[in-house]
Amino acid sequence: MREFEASVTARLARRLGLDRNPLRRRTDRMAVRLTVVLVVVFLAGAPLLSITAVGWAGRAAATEQQAVRAWDQVVARETAAAVIAVATLGTVLLCLAWAGRWVIDRRRLAAWAAAWDAVGPKWTRRFRSLG
């Protein structure tokens, strides 16, 4: 059982970039940090945002001019507000993750192109001389 736990821990550490691999690119470490930050923001922000949305929906239901409002409708409105708030937060964070990955990928490709521009001419001359 301990071997399985150790392999799972090692796999998780490798996946999160905590394995101190000297070949890991800086952009890979940035991508992992971005993912961790966005997950923490979602896990911390979703409950707070849903509580706030429920409070706003409850306050709006209490101030409406209707004489009697059914309890079911109030609960449904509060639940919908909480679900929509959390879904919106998730969508915004997914869009931020996509934009962050796009920027990181562009940096990664630019670094790759710069490295190839430095090495490519040497390789091309070597292959031309062979042919």
VEXDREN-2710 file (C-alpha; in Angstrom, 1 decimal):
% VEXDREN-2710
k/r/px/py/pz
1/MET/0.0/0.0/0.0
2/ARG/2.8/2.4/0.8
3/GLU/4.4/1.8/-2.6
4/PHE/1.1/2.8/-4.3
5/GLU/0.9/6.0/-2.1
6/ALA/4.5/6.9/-2.9
7/SER/3.9/6.4/-6.6
8/VAL/0.8/8.5/-6.5
9/THR/2.6/11.2/-4.5
10/ALA/5.6/11.1/-6.9
11/ARG/3.2/11.3/-9.9
12/LEU/1.4/14.2/-8.4
13/ALA/4.6/16.0/-7.6
14/ARG/5.9/15.4/-11.1
15/ARG/2.6/16.7/-12.6
16/LEU/2.7/19.8/-10.5
17/GLY/6.3/20.5/-11.4
18/LEU/7.6/19.9/-7.9
19/ASP/10.0/17.2/-8.8
20/ARG/13.0/19.6/-9.3
21/ASN/13.5/18.4/-12.9
22/PRO/16.3/20.5/-14.3
23/LEU/14.9/20.0/-17.8
24/ARG/11.5/21.5/-16.9
25/ARG/10.9/24.8/-18.8
26/ARG/10.1/28.0/-17.1
27/THR/6.9/28.3/-19.0
28/ASP/5.8/24.8/-17.7
29/ARG/6.3/26.0/-14.1
30/MET/4.4/29.2/-14.9
31/ALA/1.5/27.1/-16.4
32/VAL/1.3/25.0/-13.2
33/ARG/1.4/28.0/-11.0
34/LEU/-1.4/29.7/-13.1
35/THR/-3.5/26.5/-12.7
36/VAL/-3.0/26.3/-9.0
37/VAL/-3.8/30.0/-8.5
38/LEU/-7.0/29.7/-10.5
39/VAL/-8.1/26.6/-8.7
40/VAL/-7.5/28.2/-5.3
41/VAL/-9.4/31.3/-6.4
42/PHE/-12.3/29.2/-7.5
43/LEU/-12.4/27.1/-4.4
44/ALA/-12.2/30.1/-2.1
45/GLY/-14.3/32.4/-4.2
46/ALA/-17.2/30.1/-5.1
47/PRO/-18.6/29.8/-1.6
48/LEU/-18.2/33.5/-0.8
49/LEU/-19.7/34.5/-4.1
50/SER/-22.7/32.1/-3.7
51/ILE/-23.3/33.4/-0.2
52/THR/-23.3/37.0/-1.5
53/ALA/-25.6/36.1/-4.4
54/VAL/-28.1/34.4/-2.0
55/GLY/-28.0/37.5/0.2
56/TRP/-28.8/39.7/-2.8
57/ALA/-31.5/37.5/-4.1
58/GLY/-33.1/37.3/-0.6
59/ARG/-33.0/41.0/-0.2
60/ALA/-34.5/41.6/-3.6
61/ALA/-37.3/39.1/-2.8
62/ALA/-38.0/40.8/0.6
63/THR/-38.2/44.3/-1.0
64/GLU/-40.6/43.4/-3.8
65/GLN/-44.1/44.8/-3.7
66/GLN/-46.0/41.5/-3.8
67/ALA/-48.1/40.8/-0.7
68/VAL/-47.2/37.2/-0.2
69/ARG/-44.4/35.4/-1.9
70/ALA/-44.2/31.6/-1.7
71/TRP/-41.3/30.2/0.2
72/ASP/-40.5/27.9/-2.7
73/GLN/-40.1/30.8/-5.1
74/VAL/-37.7/32.6/-2.7
75/VAL/-35.6/29.4/-2.3
76/ALA/-35.6/28.8/-6.1
77/ARG/-34.6/32.4/-6.7
78/GLU/-31.7/32.2/-4.2
79/THR/-30.6/28.8/-5.5
80/ALA/-30.6/30.1/-9.1
81/ALA/-28.6/33.2/-8.1
82/ALA/-26.0/31.0/-6.3
83/VAL/-25.7/28.6/-9.2
84/ILE/-25.4/31.4/-11.8
85/ALA/-22.8/33.2/-9.7
86/VAL/-20.6/30.2/-9.3
87/ALA/-21.0/29.3/-13.0
88/THR/-20.1/32.8/-14.0
89/LEU/-17.0/32.7/-11.8
90/GLY/-16.0/29.4/-13.3
91/THR/-16.5/30.7/-16.8
92/VAL/-14.4/33.8/-16.1
93/LEU/-11.7/31.8/-14.5
94/LEU/-11.7/29.3/-17.5
95/CYS/-11.4/32.3/-19.9
96/LEU/-8.5/33.6/-17.8
97/ALA/-6.9/30.1/-17.8
98/TRP/-7.3/30.0/-21.6
99/ALA/-5.8/33.4/-22.1
100/GLY/-2.9/32.6/-19.7
101/ARG/-2.1/29.4/-21.5
102/TRP/-2.3/31.2/-24.9
103/VAL/0.3/33.8/-23.6
104/ILE/2.5/31.0/-22.1
105/ASP/2.3/29.0/-25.4
106/ARG/3.3/32.1/-27.4
107/ARG/6.3/32.6/-25.1
108/ARG/7.2/28.9/-25.4
109/LEU/7.0/29.1/-29.2
110/ALA/9.0/32.3/-29.3
111/ALA/11.8/30.7/-27.2
112/TRP/11.7/27.6/-29.4
113/ALA/12.0/29.7/-32.6
114/ALA/14.9/31.7/-31.1
115/ALA/16.7/28.5/-30.2
116/TRP/16.1/27.1/-33.6
117/ASP/17.3/30.3/-35.3
118/ALA/20.6/29.9/-33.3
119/VAL/21.0/26.2/-34.1
120/GLY/19.2/25.8/-37.4
121/PRO/21.9/27.3/-39.7
122/LYS/24.6/25.1/-38.2
123/TRP/22.4/22.0/-38.9
124/THR/21.5/23.1/-42.3
125/ARG/25.1/23.6/-43.4
126/ARG/26.0/20.2/-41.9
127/PHE/23.2/18.4/-43.9
128/ARG/24.0/20.3/-47.1
129/SER/27.6/19.2/-46.9
130/LEU/26.5/15.6/-46.6
131/GLY/24.2/15.8/-49.6
END
